[in-house]
Amino acid sequence: MKKKLLLIPIFALLLTACNETKQEEIKSSNNDAEASSQEVISSNKEKQPDFNVVFDTSDDYQGMFDTQTETQKGYMRDEYTNIDQYGRGSSENSKPNKMDIHFSITQCDVELTGLKIDLYELKDDERVDTITYLVDKDTTTISLNNLKVDTYYDWTVTAISGDKSVVSEANRFHTVDGTVRFIDIDGLSNVRDCGGWTGLDGKRIKQGLLYRGEEFNKQNNGRAGSSASDYHYDPSKADANNPYGQKITEKGIDTVINELKIKTEVDIRGYETFDWENRINYSPAECGGLVGELPDGRKDPDQGVIGIIDDVNYVICPVHTNRDKLYYDSYGREACKNFFSMLADEENHLPMYFHCAQGKDRTGFLATLFQALLGVSKEDILRDYLLSNLGKTGSVSISKITSNYNYVDYFLEGKEVSTQSGVKYQAQGETIAERAYNYLLSCGLTETQLDTIRDIFLA
């Protein structure tokens, strides 16, 4: 009996404690539910549109879009040696397809002041980059240009009324994988992204970091004379409307800045006017009178324009026009060192656009070396080189490349080559990527820089 008298009070106390605990849990649960409800109400309030508007957006592409033209696709599917069947450097076949998107406002209870179209690049369903187009309130169609290949995009329309706005639901599409991303910069030809090709370990070179093409301004524009002492810019001999021989249009400049978001223009023209002993480029005639910052950070002593586009850093990195000296002499190696040093500096120089006059031969050499370093195959490297025939830049044949350019044998084949003076060179390495890596080490680049380039560019 004593045991029962002893246990009953203890059990009662435990029961009371459990009831109190339960009540606290219920109270806490109710508080959480109330807080959650308040969050939902608050969230719903935040999501309330600024005004009532009904959007009509259409998908004409059933979720897929091909950026390449039939001519471009034909060559990409054919043997790379058959370039003459698709382009001989005289017709413009280097521009991509544009994607027209359509939209309209069917109902709206306020007066609109404009529209904003946002194009979002997606990676793993996350928006990683945005391009914005501001248009008039009555606009119903815009063209999306220079889309990356094999990439998912969202696009939305924002109706704007003063400081208020409402965003439409997103439309999603996917671009076809065609390897090459052709680029349209108004006023220029033969422009493309260096990304898209498959490199080391089956990894693809990232798009949107490095572009190749022709000059922004005409070479030899406004030069004072033809002798080496007359290489200073003479405004009286330049075109009045385009004083520096500008090729790129204002629309093209907008593409460079707002669409491609290029930070650096690397001008590899001007070798003949470069003072190699003092490392100074004296108002190069080939660069149309432009002066700019040299790779070592020094400025040209002459006063003049620093590039065509004010918001883009302009760097002169002259490369030989003599094919036999592109890679093996000290000046050729210096140019390679300067160029690849910039590629290793993503924060300050990328995205980057590099060019000679037509974006074909000197540009083709640096593109070849870049792709070789990243492990692109010989066939793909030569195919990319020959793609310049799709632009209006004159033709280049596969026989000319393989028979006249020693660096093809040196890097791509690993053969012993001889210069015009009879000096023999043999690349070190079993693969294209190893030979390019070892060559660039010999130019003065470090393993850290070269490994950084591979890390930056290989997806």
Secondary structure as UniProt FT lines:
FT   HELIX           2..47
FT   STRAND          53..58
FT   TURN            60..63
FT   STRAND          64..65
FT   HELIX           70..77
FT   HELIX           80..85
FT   STRAND          99..108
FT   STRAND          114..123
FT   TURN            124..125
FT   STRAND          126..135
FT   TURN            137..138
FT   STRAND          141..144
FT   STRAND          152..161
FT   TURN            162..163
FT   STRAND          164..167
FT   STRAND          171..175
FT   STRAND          182..183
FT   TURN            186..187
FT   STRAND          191..193
FT   HELIX           200..202
FT   STRAND          204..205
FT   STRAND          210..213
FT   TURN            219..222
FT   HELIX           228..230
FT   HELIX           235..237
FT   TURN            243..244
FT   HELIX           250..254
FT   HELIX           255..259
FT   STRAND          264..267
FT   HELIX           271..273
FT   STRAND          274..275
FT   TURN            276..279
FT   STRAND          280..281
FT   TURN            285..289
FT   TURN            295..296
FT   TURN            310..311
FT   STRAND          313..316
FT   HELIX           323..325
FT   HELIX           330..343
FT   HELIX           346..349
FT   STRAND          352..355
FT   HELIX           362..373
FT   TURN            374..375
FT   HELIX           378..386
FT   HELIX           387..390
FT   HELIX           398..404
FT   HELIX           406..407
FT   HELIX           408..413
FT   STRAND          417..418
FT   TURN            420..421
FT   STRAND          424..425
FT   HELIX           432..442
FT   TURN            443..444
FT   HELIX           447..457
//
